[in-house]
């Protein structure tokens, strides 16, 4: 549609005409989503102008995950002629972090006329959440992010925050949830495992008594409506479709809890679960609730719950495999079976399988306690898995972490196909920059750039190492008070380049290094040398022609090309997309190249390296 003008009469559409066109073309009734607060108990912060947003906001109601959990409001009247069409409510909304430091994650629930609709999270970028017949698009129009070590001061109500996203919410519900000829009542409620100051805000863009379908008239809702109705689409790059997932997370389930208070809280979240145990895990929430959060709230394409081996004695591994297999659904949400081979002596590795009935080989035969003796070296792990004839690969992670360093002398590129470059422990790329974790500079020689300088070959992945029950959106848990479990950006996602969203495609993409790492942002990267894609090994006698294409959800600050662990090329950027061409003539026996992309909001992506051998 040519909004706001009628191309035939060359005049502005009347709102009634736009609504009629939308209903006829898309079979949805467009309704102004905010009329007035509902006459119920309001447990929200009531704010009045001035209020920071992308548009003039006169009044707002904010709920947070600390002590203001609930707000209800009424919409404009639902038309009587909607037939069997769905209804889309349009209203301005904002989400953000209430303090300058990271806090535990949570979620927000929207209900319509008492019926659960959608669960969503805070976000910097436009996203769509779907649950059954309901869907929510939050089309972010403006995002403010604090610089490192600072907080935002944008209005009297937002003080010291590290991120605020303002935009237009479009909530789609089926005909059966509304009553034609009457207003709908929408509720928003904050939820969490651990309290935080993360918030969501419902805005009013008109003064009291001066209303005339203000939300529909003033807001730019057409792009969000198109996103809402078109379905989820993968990121497209010149090298193929890209899917994003989190392959490193932990739950709370097991046999026993670390303490009685934790057990009491865990039993509340585990109530009614017939498959899952309670306690003994060092993360949070049940196995199933981690999968549901990954799929429905974090909006991941794929996910692995990689529990520690020593916390799964008896048949607990088999039970987790059963649950993972139940949640995999090709073309919607894919799970990989995997666990964390947790060796105090040799370093932590995650093990991933293609099959749906894999074995589990622990780092110590004495289960139930981390670092129990004897410790089994990874060579025994690989030998066991080879004999089992399972298709697998292993991934070392947080190699520079002071608590759990990784022994590169035990690295084996046949099995260690990729390495985790970023997680809740921070970046392991180097010991410099704003994303390194606490204690990461203790072992500078263990960073990934140093490993590439040694000539080791591996791809890059990223994961949250979630311990707060919110994989794909993890920010750390207060119960540990681990500074290295907090992320200044996202919580880490792996991007895979593959044709279809299936377990085999995702598994094969990571194993073949057709993958890359991000801190959380859905950044699209295409990277090649002499026509060969990321993760490849090739021969080249002379010139290396390097091509890259980047598509980001926010402005790109800089793109770097790293050769053999050392920056070779750096380009500052202005927009959210960039094309890079570079020629390199200098060659050694084998050179590694990878691309690093940093956005203005500090979100970062690293392509898997390409290895170029000198042709003789």
Backbone torsions as a table, in degrees:
resi	resn	phi	psi	omega
1	UNK	NA	145.7	177.8
2	UNK	-91.7	68.4	-179.7
3	UNK	-78.5	132.9	13.8
4	UNK	-101.8	8.3	-171.0
5	UNK	-108.1	142.5	172.8
6	UNK	-75.7	117.7	-175.0
7	UNK	-69.2	-21.5	-179.5
8	UNK	-83.2	-49.6	-178.6
9	UNK	-89.7	-7.4	176.9
10	UNK	53.3	50.9	176.3
11	UNK	-144.8	167.9	-179.8
12	UNK	-73.1	137.6	175.7
13	UNK	-63.8	143.2	165.3
14	UNK	-76.9	151.6	-176.9
15	UNK	-61.9	-36.8	178.3
16	UNK	-62.2	-34.3	178.9
17	UNK	-70.3	-42.1	178.9
18	UNK	-61.9	-45.3	-179.4
19	UNK	-62.9	-37.5	179.0
20	UNK	-67.7	-41.7	179.0
21	UNK	-63.8	-44.5	180.0
22	UNK	-60.8	-44.8	-177.9
23	UNK	-66.5	-39.5	-179.1
24	UNK	-70.3	-39.0	-174.5
25	UNK	-82.7	-39.0	-171.8
26	UNK	-114.6	-4.7	179.1
27	UNK	60.2	41.4	172.1
28	UNK	-134.0	143.9	175.6
29	UNK	-95.4	122.0	-178.6
30	UNK	-87.6	124.2	-175.6
31	UNK	-129.5	135.2	174.3
32	UNK	-61.4	123.5	-167.7
33	UNK	-89.0	0.9	177.5
34	UNK	-140.7	121.0	174.5
35	UNK	-110.8	-53.3	-177.1
36	UNK	-166.8	159.0	173.3
37	UNK	-60.3	144.9	176.7
38	UNK	-73.7	152.0	-178.8
39	UNK	-82.5	66.1	179.5
40	UNK	-137.0	174.0	176.6
41	UNK	-61.0	120.2	-178.8
42	UNK	-105.6	119.3	176.6
43	UNK	-113.8	64.2	-177.8
44	UNK	-140.4	156.4	174.0
45	UNK	-75.8	122.9	178.2
46	UNK	-92.7	122.0	-175.1
47	UNK	-120.3	146.2	178.3
48	UNK	-126.5	158.5	-178.4
49	UNK	-46.3	136.7	8.4
50	UNK	-85.9	139.8	-179.8
51	UNK	-132.7	126.6	-178.9
52	UNK	-69.4	133.9	176.4
53	UNK	-164.8	-168.7	174.5
54	UNK	-94.3	-3.0	-177.0
55	UNK	-147.3	163.9	-178.7
56	UNK	-69.5	114.0	-179.3
57	UNK	-111.0	128.0	-177.7
58	UNK	-94.1	-28.7	-172.8
59	UNK	-154.3	148.6	-178.2
60	UNK	-153.4	159.2	177.0
61	UNK	-131.5	122.9	-172.8
62	UNK	-115.3	130.6	172.5
63	UNK	-111.2	145.2	178.0
64	UNK	-132.9	172.3	-175.9
65	UNK	-92.5	22.3	178.9
66	UNK	-111.0	-67.6	-177.1
67	UNK	-144.8	7.5	177.5
68	UNK	-124.1	79.3	-164.5
69	UNK	-95.0	-3.4	-164.6
70	UNK	-146.2	139.9	172.5
71	UNK	-152.1	141.1	178.0
72	UNK	-127.3	143.0	177.0
73	UNK	-146.5	164.7	179.9
74	UNK	-105.7	146.1	177.4
75	UNK	-95.9	174.8	168.5
76	UNK	-63.9	167.2	-178.2
77	UNK	-64.9	133.2	176.0
78	UNK	-73.7	130.8	-178.4
79	UNK	-57.6	152.6	-180.0
80	UNK	-84.3	-14.7	-174.2
81	UNK	-104.1	31.4	-174.9
82	UNK	-80.8	-13.0	-179.7
83	UNK	60.2	-128.8	178.3
84	UNK	-100.8	11.3	-177.5
85	UNK	-70.0	155.2	172.2
86	UNK	-74.3	166.3	178.5
87	UNK	-119.5	136.1	176.5
88	UNK	-118.1	117.3	176.3
89	UNK	-92.9	133.6	-176.9
90	UNK	-116.9	127.3	178.9
91	UNK	-157.0	151.3	177.0
92	UNK	-76.1	145.5	-177.5
93	UNK	-148.5	159.2	174.3
94	UNK	-142.7	152.1	173.2
95	UNK	-136.6	157.5	179.4
96	UNK	-175.7	173.6	173.4
97	UNK	-95.9	133.3	-173.1
98	UNK	-82.9	-11.9	-179.4
99	UNK	-132.7	169.7	-176.0
100	UNK	-82.4	-12.9	180.0
101	UNK	-108.0	155.5	-179.3
102	UNK	-67.2	143.1	176.3
103	UNK	-128.6	167.7	178.5
104	UNK	-58.7	153.1	-176.6
105	UNK	-84.5	172.1	176.4
106	UNK	-162.4	-144.5	-178.2
107	UNK	-162.9	173.4	175.5
108	UNK	-133.5	137.5	178.9
109	UNK	-108.7	133.0	172.7
110	UNK	-107.8	134.0	175.7
111	UNK	-127.2	149.3	178.6
112	UNK	-124.2	120.9	-177.9
113	UNK	51.2	39.6	177.3
114	UNK	83.4	-1.0	-179.3
115	UNK	-101.5	126.7	177.5
116	UNK	-56.9	134.4	-178.0
117	UNK	-114.7	-67.0	-172.3
118	UNK	-145.0	144.3	169.9
119	UNK	-109.4	131.0	-177.4
120	UNK	-139.0	177.8	-178.0
121	UNK	-131.7	169.6	172.1
122	UNK	-65.6	150.6	-177.9
123	UNK	-157.7	150.5	173.6
124	UNK	-90.5	-20.2	-171.0
125	UNK	-124.7	154.6	177.2
126	UNK	-55.7	136.3	180.0
127	UNK	-152.6	164.7	179.6
128	UNK	-130.6	132.7	176.9
129	UNK	-115.8	138.7	-178.5
130	UNK	-131.0	134.1	174.1
131	UNK	-141.6	108.8	-177.1
132	UNK	62.9	-127.9	-179.3
133	UNK	-86.9	-3.1	-177.7
134	UNK	-99.4	154.1	177.9
135	UNK	-154.0	150.3	176.6
136	UNK	-130.8	128.0	169.0
137	UNK	-110.1	124.2	170.9
138	UNK	-107.0	103.0	-177.5
139	UNK	-90.0	102.8	-174.4
140	UNK	-75.9	120.8	-178.9
141	UNK	-94.8	-26.0	-179.1
142	UNK	-154.7	142.6	177.5
143	UNK	-137.3	129.3	175.0
144	UNK	-109.1	129.4	177.3
145	UNK	-126.6	134.2	179.0
146	UNK	-73.4	147.6	172.6
147	UNK	-70.8	163.8	-174.5
148	UNK	-57.8	127.1	177.7
149	UNK	84.1	5.7	-178.7
150	UNK	-126.0	170.9	176.5
151	UNK	-127.9	155.0	-179.4
152	UNK	-78.5	139.4	172.1
153	UNK	-127.6	87.2	-171.2
154	UNK	-111.8	-19.9	174.3
155	UNK	-161.9	177.3	-178.3
156	UNK	-62.8	-16.7	-173.6
157	UNK	-101.2	-22.5	-178.9
158	UNK	-110.7	102.3	-174.9
159	UNK	-133.9	117.6	177.5
160	UNK	81.9	11.8	-179.4
161	UNK	-76.8	155.6	178.4
162	UNK	-101.4	-14.2	176.3
163	UNK	-158.4	139.7	171.9
164	UNK	-141.0	129.6	175.1
165	UNK	-117.2	128.9	-178.6
166	UNK	-114.8	142.4	-179.9
167	UNK	-175.6	-161.5	-177.4
168	UNK	-113.2	127.0	176.4
169	UNK	-97.9	136.3	175.2
170	UNK	-126.8	110.8	-175.6
171	UNK	-106.3	116.6	-179.6
172	UNK	-102.5	128.9	178.5
173	UNK	-133.8	154.6	179.1
174	UNK	-73.0	160.5	-179.3
175	UNK	-52.9	-35.9	-176.2
176	UNK	-67.8	-12.9	-179.5
177	UNK	-88.0	-10.9	-174.4
178	UNK	-121.0	169.3	178.2
179	UNK	-122.2	104.9	179.7
180	UNK	-53.9	138.6	-178.1
181	UNK	87.0	-0.8	179.8
182	UNK	-132.5	158.1	172.6
183	UNK	-70.1	151.5	170.9
184	UNK	-97.6	150.0	174.8
185	UNK	-104.6	123.1	179.0
186	UNK	-109.8	132.5	176.8
187	UNK	-113.3	141.2	168.6
188	UNK	-122.5	132.1	-178.3
189	UNK	-134.4	132.2	178.7
190	UNK	-82.2	141.0	177.3
191	UNK	-134.6	153.6	-178.3
192	UNK	-166.9	163.6	166.3
193	UNK	-91.9	-35.4	179.7
194	UNK	-132.5	132.1	-174.3
195	UNK	-64.1	144.2	175.5
196	UNK	-149.7	176.1	179.3
197	UNK	-96.5	12.8	176.4
198	UNK	-63.8	138.9	-170.2
199	UNK	-139.5	162.6	169.0
200	UNK	-132.1	145.0	-173.7
201	UNK	-130.6	132.8	175.2
202	UNK	-102.7	127.2	-170.7
203	UNK	-108.3	154.4	170.9
204	UNK	-120.3	127.2	-173.7
205	UNK	-102.5	11.9	179.8
206	UNK	-131.4	155.2	175.5
207	UNK	-79.1	151.6	179.4
208	UNK	-55.0	129.0	177.1
209	UNK	82.8	3.6	-178.6
210	UNK	-126.3	45.8	-173.1
211	UNK	-97.2	142.8	172.8
212	UNK	-157.4	74.6	-176.1
213	UNK	46.7	52.3	-171.6
214	UNK	-60.7	-40.7	-177.7
215	UNK	-64.2	-45.0	-179.3
216	UNK	-71.4	-33.5	-176.8
217	UNK	-77.9	-34.7	-172.2
218	UNK	-100.0	-24.7	-173.7
219	UNK	-91.0	147.1	173.1
220	UNK	-87.3	98.8	-173.7
221	UNK	-108.3	-11.4	-175.7
222	UNK	-61.6	-46.0	178.8
223	UNK	-61.3	-41.0	178.5
224	UNK	-66.2	-36.6	177.9
225	UNK	-65.2	-41.3	177.8
226	UNK	-62.8	-42.0	178.7
227	UNK	-65.4	-39.7	-178.7
228	UNK	-64.7	-40.6	-173.0
229	UNK	-90.8	-17.6	-174.8
230	UNK	-84.4	-10.3	-179.3
231	UNK	85.7	164.7	-178.7
232	UNK	-73.0	134.5	-179.6
233	UNK	-126.0	137.6	177.0
234	UNK	-70.8	157.5	174.1
235	UNK	-66.4	134.8	-180.0
236	UNK	-105.7	133.4	173.9
237	UNK	-128.7	164.7	176.8
238	UNK	-57.6	-20.9	-179.5
239	UNK	-97.3	-2.2	176.9
240	UNK	137.5	-176.9	179.0
241	UNK	-76.8	147.3	-177.9
242	UNK	-121.2	130.8	175.8
243	UNK	-118.9	148.4	-173.2
244	UNK	-120.2	137.9	-179.5
245	UNK	-151.4	171.7	176.7
246	UNK	-119.6	119.6	-175.5
247	UNK	-114.0	24.0	-178.8
248	UNK	-149.2	103.5	-178.3
249	UNK	-157.1	161.2	-176.3
250	UNK	-136.9	144.4	177.0
251	UNK	-107.0	-173.2	-179.8
252	UNK	-102.9	-8.1	-170.8
253	UNK	-72.7	148.9	178.1
254	UNK	172.4	-142.9	-177.6
255	UNK	-103.9	-38.2	-177.8
256	UNK	-142.0	157.0	-177.0
257	UNK	-99.3	154.2	178.8
258	UNK	-64.4	-29.6	177.4
259	UNK	-155.7	163.6	-175.0
260	UNK	-62.5	-38.4	-178.6
261	UNK	-64.5	-42.1	177.8
262	UNK	-62.5	-41.3	-179.8
263	UNK	-60.4	-42.1	-178.5
264	UNK	-60.2	-46.0	179.8
265	UNK	-67.1	-39.4	-178.0
266	UNK	-64.2	-39.7	-178.3
267	UNK	-64.4	-29.3	177.0
268	UNK	-66.6	-41.0	-179.3
269	UNK	-80.1	-19.1	-179.7
270	UNK	-93.2	2.2	-172.8
271	UNK	-56.5	130.8	176.0
272	UNK	84.2	-0.7	-178.3
273	UNK	-82.9	125.0	-178.2
274	UNK	-97.0	-17.0	-175.2
275	UNK	-99.5	-21.9	-166.3
276	UNK	-112.2	143.9	177.3
277	UNK	-85.1	-174.3	-178.8
278	UNK	-128.9	142.2	173.7
279	UNK	77.8	178.1	175.0
280	UNK	77.6	-18.4	174.0
281	UNK	-82.8	156.0	-179.8
282	UNK	-100.2	6.7	173.8
283	UNK	-101.5	-144.8	180.0
284	UNK	-146.6	159.6	177.1
285	UNK	73.2	166.7	-178.5
286	UNK	-74.1	168.7	175.4
287	UNK	-57.9	-50.7	-177.2
288	UNK	-63.6	-40.9	-178.6
289	UNK	-66.2	-28.5	173.6
290	UNK	-65.7	-42.7	177.4
291	UNK	-64.5	-41.4	-178.8
292	UNK	-66.1	-39.9	177.6
293	UNK	-64.8	-44.7	179.9
294	UNK	-58.7	-43.4	-175.8
295	UNK	-78.4	-48.2	-168.1
296	UNK	-97.0	-24.5	-176.9
297	UNK	-108.1	-50.1	177.2
298	UNK	-75.0	-16.1	179.2
299	UNK	59.8	41.8	177.1
300	UNK	-79.0	150.0	173.5
301	UNK	-84.1	-31.5	178.1
302	UNK	-147.0	160.8	-171.7
303	UNK	-158.7	145.8	171.1
304	UNK	-131.4	127.4	170.6
305	UNK	-92.0	102.2	-169.9
306	UNK	-102.2	74.2	-177.8
307	UNK	-64.9	154.2	176.2
308	UNK	-67.6	141.1	-177.9
309	UNK	-61.2	-39.3	-174.4
310	UNK	-72.1	-10.3	179.6
311	UNK	-100.3	12.3	-179.6
312	UNK	-129.3	59.4	176.5
313	UNK	-71.7	165.7	176.9
314	UNK	63.8	-132.3	-175.2
315	UNK	-98.4	14.2	-176.4
316	UNK	-66.6	-30.9	175.2
317	UNK	-64.4	-47.1	-179.7
318	UNK	-61.7	-36.7	179.5
319	UNK	-67.3	-37.8	178.1
320	UNK	-68.3	-38.5	176.3
321	UNK	-60.6	-42.9	179.1
322	UNK	-59.2	-44.0	-178.7
323	UNK	-68.0	-42.8	178.7
324	UNK	-59.1	-44.0	-179.5
325	UNK	-63.3	-33.8	180.0
326	UNK	-67.4	-31.5	-175.3
327	UNK	-86.2	-13.8	-178.5
328	UNK	-73.7	133.5	-177.1
329	UNK	-145.3	97.9	-176.2
330	UNK	-50.5	142.2	179.3
331	UNK	72.4	0.1	174.0
332	UNK	-126.4	-55.3	-175.0
333	UNK	-156.2	122.5	-174.4
334	UNK	-116.1	137.4	174.8
335	UNK	-112.6	145.9	169.7
336	UNK	-111.1	141.1	172.4
337	UNK	-81.0	131.8	-179.4
338	UNK	-168.0	164.3	177.3
339	UNK	-150.9	170.4	-179.3
340	UNK	-101.3	114.6	174.0
341	UNK	-78.5	102.0	-162.8
342	UNK	-104.4	86.4	-177.4
343	UNK	-103.9	121.4	177.1
344	UNK	-70.1	-31.8	-176.6
345	UNK	-81.0	-38.4	-169.2
346	UNK	-112.1	-9.3	179.7
347	UNK	109.3	159.1	-178.3
348	UNK	-88.0	136.8	174.2
349	UNK	-133.6	140.7	167.5
350	UNK	-94.4	143.2	-179.4
351	UNK	-115.1	129.4	-177.3
352	UNK	-123.3	143.2	-175.1
353	UNK	-124.5	150.0	172.5
354	UNK	-82.8	-37.1	-173.6
355	UNK	-75.5	169.0	-179.0
356	UNK	-105.0	12.9	175.4
357	UNK	-146.9	56.2	-173.9
358	UNK	-81.5	158.0	174.9
359	UNK	-83.6	170.0	175.5
360	UNK	-129.4	124.6	-179.5
361	UNK	-116.1	112.7	-174.2
362	UNK	-82.4	162.6	178.0
363	UNK	-72.5	-19.3	175.1
364	UNK	-142.2	136.3	177.6
365	UNK	-69.3	-15.4	178.1
366	UNK	-91.7	95.7	-174.1
367	UNK	-80.2	161.5	172.9
368	UNK	106.9	-11.9	-179.2
369	UNK	-149.3	134.3	177.7
370	UNK	-65.3	140.4	176.9
371	UNK	70.2	21.9	176.8
372	UNK	-67.1	144.0	176.4
373	UNK	-93.5	150.9	-2.7
374	UNK	-78.3	157.1	176.2
375	UNK	-98.3	131.0	-177.9
376	UNK	-95.3	124.4	-179.3
377	UNK	-67.5	156.6	-176.0
378	UNK	-63.5	-22.8	177.3
379	UNK	-58.7	-35.1	177.6
380	UNK	-69.9	-35.7	175.7
381	UNK	-60.7	-51.7	-177.5
382	UNK	-63.2	-39.0	179.0
383	UNK	-62.7	-44.3	179.4
384	UNK	-62.5	-45.1	-177.0
385	UNK	-70.1	-33.9	175.1
386	UNK	-62.5	-43.2	-179.9
387	UNK	-67.1	-27.6	179.3
388	UNK	-78.2	-10.8	179.9
389	UNK	62.4	27.7	174.5
390	UNK	-84.9	143.2	172.6
391	UNK	-84.0	118.9	-172.5
392	UNK	-148.8	168.2	165.5
393	UNK	-149.7	163.6	-179.2
394	UNK	-122.8	153.6	-176.1
395	UNK	-134.4	107.3	171.2
396	UNK	-65.0	148.1	177.8
397	UNK	-143.1	167.4	-171.5
398	UNK	29.5	60.4	-175.9
399	UNK	-64.5	-26.0	-177.7
400	UNK	-95.3	0.0	-177.3
401	UNK	-61.8	129.6	-177.9
402	UNK	-61.6	-34.0	-178.8
403	UNK	-75.1	-34.7	-171.9
404	UNK	-138.3	65.3	-178.8
405	UNK	-67.5	155.2	-178.8
406	UNK	-104.7	135.1	-179.2
407	UNK	-88.1	100.8	-178.3
408	UNK	-65.4	-20.9	178.3
409	UNK	-67.6	-14.2	175.4
410	UNK	-100.2	7.9	179.4
411	UNK	-69.3	137.6	177.0
412	UNK	-136.4	107.0	-175.5
413	UNK	-63.5	-16.7	176.2
414	UNK	-66.9	-37.6	-177.7
415	UNK	-106.5	-40.1	178.1
416	UNK	-79.8	76.8	-172.8
417	UNK	-72.8	-33.4	178.3
418	UNK	-135.8	165.5	177.8
419	UNK	-130.7	141.9	178.9
420	UNK	-77.2	113.8	-176.8
421	UNK	-89.8	-21.6	-178.5
422	UNK	-149.0	143.7	175.1
423	UNK	-161.9	-166.5	175.1
424	UNK	-61.4	-15.9	175.9
425	UNK	-80.6	-3.6	-178.4
426	UNK	98.0	-171.0	-178.4
427	UNK	-86.9	135.3	175.4
428	UNK	-104.3	9.1	-178.6
429	UNK	-60.0	-49.8	178.5
430	UNK	-150.5	-176.7	178.7
431	UNK	-105.3	24.6	177.7
432	UNK	-125.9	160.9	176.6
433	UNK	98.6	167.5	-172.9
434	UNK	-76.1	-9.5	-173.0
435	UNK	-102.0	4.1	-180.0
436	UNK	-70.6	147.9	178.8
437	UNK	-83.5	163.3	178.0
438	UNK	-60.9	132.4	179.9
439	UNK	82.6	-1.0	-176.0
440	UNK	-70.8	-20.2	-179.9
441	UNK	-84.3	1.1	179.3
442	UNK	-69.7	-33.1	-177.2
443	UNK	-124.1	67.9	-176.7
444	UNK	-59.3	-31.8	-176.9
445	UNK	-73.2	-5.9	-179.4
446	UNK	-99.8	1.8	-178.8
447	UNK	-71.0	164.1	-174.4
448	UNK	-67.5	-34.5	178.4
449	UNK	-63.7	-39.2	177.8
450	UNK	-64.9	-38.5	178.9
451	UNK	-65.4	-38.6	176.8
452	UNK	-66.7	-36.0	176.4
453	UNK	-62.8	-29.5	177.1
454	UNK	-73.5	-10.9	-179.0
455	UNK	94.1	7.2	177.9
456	UNK	-72.1	149.6	-176.1
457	UNK	-121.7	127.8	179.8
458	UNK	-164.9	160.3	172.6
459	UNK	-95.3	179.0	-178.6
460	UNK	-114.1	135.2	167.4
461	UNK	-130.9	171.4	179.4
462	UNK	-145.5	147.7	177.9
463	UNK	-151.4	164.7	-176.5
464	UNK	-77.9	-29.8	-163.8
465	UNK	51.4	46.0	-174.8
466	UNK	-59.8	132.6	173.8
467	UNK	-126.2	9.1	-176.0
468	UNK	-113.7	11.3	179.2
469	UNK	78.2	7.8	-176.7
470	UNK	-125.8	63.9	-178.4
471	UNK	-61.2	147.0	-176.8
472	UNK	80.9	-12.3	178.8
473	UNK	-145.6	27.7	-174.0
474	UNK	-73.2	140.1	177.3
475	UNK	-127.5	3.8	179.5
476	UNK	107.3	165.0	-179.7
477	UNK	-126.9	136.8	-176.5
478	UNK	-68.8	-21.5	-176.7
479	UNK	-65.1	-24.1	-179.9
480	UNK	-91.8	-31.0	-174.8
481	UNK	55.7	38.4	176.9
482	UNK	-95.1	113.7	179.9
483	UNK	-61.8	-30.8	-178.6
484	UNK	-77.9	0.4	174.4
485	UNK	-98.4	15.1	178.6
486	UNK	-117.6	140.9	-175.1
487	UNK	-117.4	131.4	177.2
488	UNK	-78.0	-14.2	178.1
489	UNK	-123.8	-140.6	175.1
490	UNK	-73.3	-172.4	-174.9
491	UNK	-108.0	8.5	173.7
492	UNK	100.3	122.8	176.7
493	UNK	-139.5	146.3	173.9
494	UNK	-96.5	134.8	176.0
495	UNK	-107.2	132.2	177.7
496	UNK	-118.5	142.8	177.9
497	UNK	-105.6	110.6	-178.0
498	UNK	-156.9	165.1	-175.7
499	UNK	-74.3	-43.0	-174.0
500	UNK	-129.3	156.6	177.2
501	UNK	-93.2	84.2	175.0
502	UNK	-131.4	163.5	178.9
503	UNK	-60.6	-42.9	-179.5
504	UNK	-63.1	-43.6	-178.7
505	UNK	-65.5	-44.6	180.0
506	UNK	-64.7	-47.4	179.5
507	UNK	-58.6	-48.0	-177.1
508	UNK	-65.3	-37.4	-179.7
509	UNK	-63.6	-43.0	179.5
510	UNK	-69.6	-42.2	-178.4
511	UNK	-65.1	-33.0	-180.0
512	UNK	-89.1	3.3	-179.9
513	UNK	67.4	21.1	172.9
514	UNK	-84.9	62.5	-172.1
515	UNK	-156.6	166.7	174.7
516	UNK	-153.1	177.3	-171.5
517	UNK	-119.9	143.8	170.9
518	UNK	-134.2	162.6	175.6
519	UNK	-78.7	-7.2	179.7
520	UNK	149.3	-30.7	-178.5
521	UNK	-71.3	145.2	178.4
522	UNK	-83.8	76.8	-179.4
523	UNK	-93.4	124.9	177.5
524	UNK	-89.9	126.9	-178.5
525	UNK	-130.2	131.7	167.1
526	UNK	-119.4	129.1	-173.3
527	UNK	-143.7	128.0	-177.8
528	UNK	-148.6	155.9	173.2
529	UNK	-129.8	123.1	-176.6
530	UNK	51.5	36.4	177.0
531	UNK	85.0	-5.0	-179.8
532	UNK	-95.5	138.4	-171.6
533	UNK	-82.2	173.1	178.7
534	UNK	-57.2	144.5	-178.0
535	UNK	90.4	-12.5	-174.4
536	UNK	-81.5	160.4	168.7
537	UNK	-119.5	129.7	-177.5
538	UNK	-140.9	165.9	174.7
539	UNK	-106.4	140.6	177.7
540	UNK	-148.5	128.6	-177.8
541	UNK	-81.5	-39.2	-176.2
542	UNK	-128.0	-115.4	-172.6
543	UNK	-62.3	137.5	173.4
544	UNK	-106.9	112.7	179.6
545	UNK	-92.0	113.6	-173.6
546	UNK	-106.0	127.0	-180.0
547	UNK	-126.3	140.9	177.2
548	UNK	-147.0	145.4	175.9
549	UNK	-133.2	131.4	-174.7
550	UNK	-129.1	133.6	174.1
551	UNK	-129.6	120.2	-173.8
552	UNK	-123.8	156.7	177.9
553	UNK	-81.6	-1.4	178.2
554	UNK	-147.9	174.8	-177.5
555	UNK	-63.6	134.8	177.1
556	UNK	-84.0	132.2	177.9
557	UNK	-90.0	-47.5	-175.8
558	UNK	-155.3	148.8	172.9
559	UNK	-122.6	130.9	180.0
560	UNK	-121.2	143.6	171.0
561	UNK	-108.4	122.1	-176.8
562	UNK	-107.3	125.3	178.9
563	UNK	-117.2	123.6	179.3
564	UNK	51.7	38.7	177.1
565	UNK	80.4	7.4	-177.8
566	UNK	-127.6	133.9	178.5
567	UNK	-58.6	129.3	-179.2
568	UNK	-107.6	-34.6	-173.1
569	UNK	-148.3	141.6	-179.6
570	UNK	-141.5	132.7	-179.9
571	UNK	-135.4	125.4	174.3
572	UNK	-78.8	148.6	-174.6
573	UNK	-127.8	164.3	-179.4
574	UNK	-117.7	-34.5	-174.2
575	UNK	-108.5	-165.9	-179.1
576	UNK	-96.7	3.4	175.7
577	UNK	-137.3	152.3	-176.8
578	UNK	-154.6	142.1	173.2
579	UNK	-116.8	131.0	-176.6
580	UNK	-122.0	132.0	171.2
581	UNK	-130.6	130.9	-177.7
582	UNK	-150.4	141.9	178.9
583	UNK	-116.6	134.3	179.6
584	UNK	-125.2	124.5	-177.6
585	UNK	-100.5	-21.1	-175.5
586	UNK	-81.0	130.7	-174.8
587	UNK	-136.2	141.6	168.7
588	UNK	-114.7	-171.9	-176.0
589	UNK	-59.5	-39.6	174.8
590	UNK	-149.9	126.1	-179.2
591	UNK	-117.6	142.8	174.7
592	UNK	-110.4	140.4	178.0
593	UNK	-132.2	136.1	168.9
594	UNK	-144.3	161.2	-176.9
595	UNK	-106.1	137.5	175.4
596	UNK	-122.2	126.9	-177.8
597	UNK	-119.0	125.1	-180.0
598	UNK	-119.8	125.6	178.0
599	UNK	-87.9	168.3	-179.6
600	UNK	-62.3	-28.1	-179.6
601	UNK	-91.1	14.7	176.9
602	UNK	81.2	-10.8	175.7
603	UNK	-59.0	142.9	-168.8
604	UNK	-137.5	150.4	174.0
605	UNK	-135.0	146.1	177.7
606	UNK	-128.1	120.6	175.1
607	UNK	-72.2	151.5	170.4
608	UNK	-63.3	145.4	-178.3
609	UNK	-67.5	154.4	167.4
610	UNK	-108.7	134.5	-177.2
611	UNK	-109.0	124.0	-175.7
612	UNK	-116.4	115.5	177.4
613	UNK	-92.3	140.6	-179.2
614	UNK	-74.6	123.0	-179.0
615	UNK	-79.3	131.3	-178.5
616	UNK	-100.6	NA	NA
